[in-house]
Amino acid sequence: MTTTDDPAESARPTGTDTAVLRDDGTKRQFISWLTLAFMTTASVASLRPSPSMAIYGLAAIFLYLLPALVFLLPTALVGAELASGWNGGIYRWVSEALGKPLGFLAVWCQFAMTIAYYPSLLAYVASTFAYVIDPSLAENGVYVAIVIVVVYWSGVWTSARGTKTIAGLSSFGLIIGTLIPGVLLVALGIVFLAQGNPSAQPMSADHWLPPWTGLASLVLIVNNFLSYAGMEMNGVHVSSLRDPKREYPKSMFLATGLVLLIFILPALAIAWVMPSSQLSLTAGLMQAFQAFFDHFSIGWMTKVVGLMLVCAALGGMLTWLAGPAKGLVLLSRQEGYLPPSLQKFNKDGAPQNIMIAQGVVTTLIGVLYAFSDDVSSAYWMFSVITVQIYLIAYLLMFVAVVKLRRTQPDVERGFRVPAVAWVAGVGFVASVAALVIGFVPPDQFGDQPLWRYLLIVGGGLLLLGVAIPAALLKYRKPSWIHPDHRQPSETP
């Protein structure tokens, strides 16, 4: 969600095809609304959450549509207004509206969510790679823990050296690890059904809605909030559209449709070949591929697809690994939010110390997998912690846009959210609901002790999302401000 918009591009476009100059005399570059839609789709769409929704079969359509309407669209629209009015990302947005301490909390949550996110992402990598070497390892906690620790620290080592090729890995991952496997999975599913094979899960009209057994029956929908996180990131490009008021909504509605197709169709394809009772949340994608490939007698393709998915996931991890940490460090140098020891950059410009501190916590979380009897359960709990920490930042963002519309109405915005209070209110309520529902264990984990689930999820949220940032704010010292940013009165 961090953005670095150019204030010179906040001027309202002319809506013509003639060249437009910025205030500094340089030529202004426009993009089409179609280009923005594809950029947004690339930043959000993924196959990783498909197994968690495939458990619901046909009801996956409803469970993807609902959060798209109440969370995906509000975040995209709100992000566009804020990014086109204030450069500096979520810290600037929240600070302008609610004060610097809450601005720090928002940007901290962007960083802290990665501490829980990387173990869950790498658990998926471990389970996927197991189908390349030995599928029985997919639910082996010790194997998963080893992969998490080894791969994470390898990523830190790579990122700390400022490898230039990392920047291009995200687009490579979209094609190799999302589009090709996604199209292949859906195509295999359609051919599978066309041959007269029955669907492993019911696909009749009376299964449009998930069976209601209380809140636990809807808990897996929480994971969709993480799936949609980042939709607002491309709001920074709203000022590059010729007619933002008309083109940005078109772009977001198209992106939403494309994202839903990429999420829904693979989830349905998995449901066609895998009964919900046999699905693993970490390895479900590979389970489906193996089932299809075995059916069509091309089992060797399982290893190929597994490598494609692993490469894409690792590329995504590397592109994100240093980003949130670097943003937090740069801000802390200006405002003194972190101790000086955590503000240091190495010779390649990577925030090495804070990445190492983050890695220690990630390692401890990864080791927990070694003591887990159910890798899927551990994966789900850390995914929920990730969502809940991230939602704190979104709650602040929704409040900020309403406050800024009232307190700074004259600030030029490239795009204004229609009925902003209503749109932000829907997003806020949906985010609160997701936070609450996240504390309810899903039906699929009914045999797990409730106290352990609440301890890990609640403890993770309170420690990473509340206690640590509160302590940093309380014990913050003027001497923590980097010398380059100190006022004369702040010099020791």
Secondary structure by P-SEA (a helix, b strand, c coil): ccccccccccccccccccccccccccbbbbbcaaaaaaaaaaacccccccccccccccaaaaaaaaaaaacaaaaaaaaaaaaacccccaaaaaaacccaaaaaaaaaaaaaaaaaaaaaaaaaaaaaacccccccccccaaaaaaaaaaaaaaaaaaaaaccccccaaaaaaaacccaaaaaaaaaaaaaaaaacccccccccccccccccccccccccaaaaaaaacccccccccccccccccccaaaaaaaaaaaaaaaacaaaaaaaaccccccccccaaaaaaaaaaaaaaccccaaaaaaaaaaaaaaaaaaaccaaaaaaaaaaaaaccccccccccccccccccaaaaaaaaaaaaaaaaaaacccaaaaaaaaaaaaaaaaaaaaaaaaaaaaaaaaccccccccccccaaaaaaaaaaaaaaaaaaaccccccccccccaaaaaaaaaaaaaacccaaaaaaaaaccccccccccccccccc
